[in-house]
């Protein structure tokens, strides 16, 4: 019999951290360039 332990709170925290790091990366990129539009998806209209 095989037992697999999963820490659901840890998995949730890892997902939240990944999302936060992505948002932070975008914010830093925008601050460092000084531009409102850094890529085509920023100004699709």
Buried (B, 14 or more C-beta within 10 A) or exposed (E): EEEEEEEEEEEEEEEEEEEEEEEEEEEEEBEEEEEEEBEEEEEEE
